[in-house]
Amino acid sequence: MADTPAVPRPDRAPGGPEETGSRIRVAVTGAGGRMGSAAVDAVRAAPDLELVAALRRDDDLEQIVRARADVLVDLTVPESTEEIVHFAVRHGIHAVVGTTGWDDSRLAALRDALTAADGVGVLIAPNFAVGSVLATAFAAKAARFFDSVEIIELHHPDKVDAPSGTAARTAALVADARRAAGTGPSPDATRTEAPGARGADVDGVRVHSVRLRGLVAHQEVLLGSPGETLTIRHDSLDRASFMPGVLLGVRSVPAAPGLTHGLDAFLGLDEAGR
């Protein structure tokens, strides 16, 4: 995946798919993985989309350019995603990214790259399940009304990162909402603990990660005040749950230049979104 010069895209402007009504040409990286293969099947089944490339590990990224892809769906691994997405941006190709590993420094570098890429849009989504995105939004709205909040995320044991990107984003949005409302930190009298017993501290919110065979992707946000508790839980029982969000991203990102972080904006949940 060596760096290559940008290739002009005369098919993009004017008259891209969003203007002509033609099918959106989609490439998928990470097509050999479980999420990637599900995305390949979902794109093939969508009448308004056309799968033009499906790349596995170590395949030449130039295939994406030669296939004249309009949108790249990246579902690879944290070690590869930054290079792949920057490649797409340099070549004027929109990207929908479900790979984790995009910390603040990586996001900042991508924003800088997008300022020089006229009209190119990138969506980075910690979770593509519409129910999960809604649950996170509901949790952020509710968190300012409760004294305590903690998050439990549960995934299959092959997941390489902890906490999950969804849990980290939920914690960040919950923390932002509590700060804006002047809600104090969750009460906690713990003075001694085994390492990790109280979970990870993500922006002042405790996040607990479970890795268990038989699970796919699950999250609970626990909220409590004197006399009541509220639990907001979402369960993805099959990777098919992520595909409507992936397809929404593919259809929406060509009209959203710059960086969009989270599927929220495309669902009307976060009009700022960028």
N, C-alpha and C positions, 0 to 999 in steps of 0.2 A: 504494500500500500504506500508506495513512495509518492512524494510530492510531485505534482505535475502542473504544467502551465494551464491557466484557465482556457477553456474552449468556448468560443462564442456560441450563443444560443439563439440563432435567428428565428427559431420556431416559437420562442417565448413571447416576444413583444414586437408589434402588437398582435392581438388575436390568439392569446393563450386559451386553454380549455375553459377558463371561467368566462371568457368573452365569446367564444364561438359555440359553446354548448357541446363540443366534442368530448369524448371520453378522456378522463385524466389518466395520463400514463404514469404508472407507479412501479418503482423498484423497491425491493425488500432486501436489507442486509440482515444477516442472522437467520436466514431462511431454513437452516438446518436444525434450529432449536425448536422447543415446543411452542413458544410464543410466535416465533418467526414462521413456522409451518402453518399455524392457525391463521396468521395474517395473510399468507399466500393464498390459502383457501378462501378467506373472506374477500380478498380483492378479486379473485377469479369469479366469485359468485355475484359480484356487484355489477349491475348492468351499465353503470355510468363510469366504471373504472376499467383500466386495461393493465394487466400485469405484463411488464416488458422486461424485467430482470429479477432473478431470485438468487442472491449471492450467499454462499457459505463461507466459512472460515478460510482465509488466505486467497479467496477469489480476487481477481483484478478489479479494482474500483472503476477503472476506465469502462467497464461494461455498462455502468450506469449512464455514462455520457454517450457511448455509442448507441445505447437503446433510446436515447432522447427522452429520458424520464422527466416528467414534470415535478413529481414528488418522490422523495426517498422516505421509506419507513425503516428506521434503524432500531433493531431489537437484538443487538449483539451483547457485548460485555463491557464493563467500565474501562478496561484497558484499551479498547479499540474505538469507543464511541466518539471521543473528541476528534480524532483524526478523520473519521468517516464524515462527521457532520461538517467540519471545516472544508473538507473536499467538496461536499455538495454545495456549500455556500459559495466557494470560489467559482464553481461552474454554473451558478445561477439556478440551482435546483432547490426547491423548497424541501423542508425536512420535518418529519413527525418522529419524535424520539421517545422511546419507552425504556431506554437503557439508563440505569442508575450511574452515579459517579459524578454528577454535575454539581460540584460545590461552588461557592461564591466566586472563586478565582476563575474557574472554567466558564461560568456564566458571564462574567465580566469580559473575558477574552472573546467570547462568542458575540456579545453585544457590539464590541469594537469591530469585529469582522463584518457584522451585518450592516454597520453604518456605511461601509464601502461597497455593499452588495445591493444595488438599487432594486427595490421591490421584492427581495427574497424574504420569505417568512420561515421561521423555525418554531415549532411547538415542542416543548419539553414537558412531558406529562408524567408525574410520579405514578399515576394510576389511570387506566383508561376505562375502568368500570364506572358506568354512569352512577350507579347506586353508591359506590365508594366516594365519588366526588361530592354527591349530595350529602352523604353522611358527614364528610369533613366540613362542608358548609354549615350544616345544622349544628355541629359541635362548636364551631367558632361563634355562632349566634348565641348558643346556650351558655357558653363558658363564663361570660361576664356576670351571670346571675347566680353562680354557685361558688361556695367557699373553696371547694376542692375539685381538682381535675387530674386524672391520670389516664394513660393510654396503654392498652395491651394489644400488641400486634402478633398474629400467629400465622406462620407460613410453613411450607414444606422444608425439609432439612437440606435440600440442595440449593437453597437461596444463599448467596455469597455475602450479602451485606446485612448488618443489623445496627440500629433499627432500620426498618424499611423506609424507602423514600416517601411512601404515603404517610407513615407515622411521623416522620420528620416534618413534612409539610403541614400535617394536622397540628402538631405541636407548635409550629411557628405561627400559624393562623390563630390558634387558640391564645397563644401568648400575646399576639398583637391586639386581639379583641379585649383581653383582660387589661392590658396596659391602657388602651384607649378609654376604657370604662373606669379606670382607677381601681380595679379589683386587685387586692393584694395577693401575695404568693399563697399557694396551698399550705395549710397548717401541717406541720410535721415535727413531732417531738423526738424523732429518732436521734439517739446519741451514739449508739454502737451498732455496727452491722457487719455481716460478712460481705466481702467485696461483691458488688453487683446486686445485692439483695433488694435494693430500692430502685433498681433499674438505672437507665441512663438519664442524665439531666439534659434535656433538649430545650434550650431557651426557657429554662425554669419550669418545664413540665416533665414529670417522670414518665418514661416510656419503657415498657417491659416487652422483651422479645421472646417468643416461644417458637421452637423449631421442632416439628413433629411429623413423622411419616403419616400420610393419609390426608394432610391438610393441603389446601391450595393457597388461598390468600384471605385473611380474615382480620378484622380490627374492631376493638371495643374502645369507646371513649366513656370513662366512668366519671360522673359528676355528682357532687354531694354537698348538701347543706344541712343544718340541723333539722331532723325529722323527715328528710326525703333524699332519694337518690334518683338519678336518671342515667340510663345506659343507652348509648347510641351504637349499634352494632351493624356491621355489614359483612356478608359472607360471599366470596366468589367460590363457587363449587366446581367450576369448570372454566378453562381459559376462553371458552366461547363468550364469557361475560365481558371480556375486554374488547371484543371485536367491534361492537357498535361505536365505541369511543375512538378506536383507531380509524375507522372509516369516517367518522365525523371530523377528525383531525385532518385527514387527507383532503376532504372536500372543502374544509374551511381555511386551511393555512395559505393557499395561494392568494386569498384576499386579505391576509393579515401580515403585512411586511413587518420585519423586525422580529424580536423575540417575544413569544407568548409562553409564560410559565404556568402550567396547569391547564386542564381542560375546562376550568371554571368559566373562562371568558367566552368560549364557544357554546356554553350552555346558558349564557345570560346570567350567571351567578356572580360574576366579577367583571363589571363593565370596564374597570381600569385595566386589569388583566395583564399588563405588560411590565 
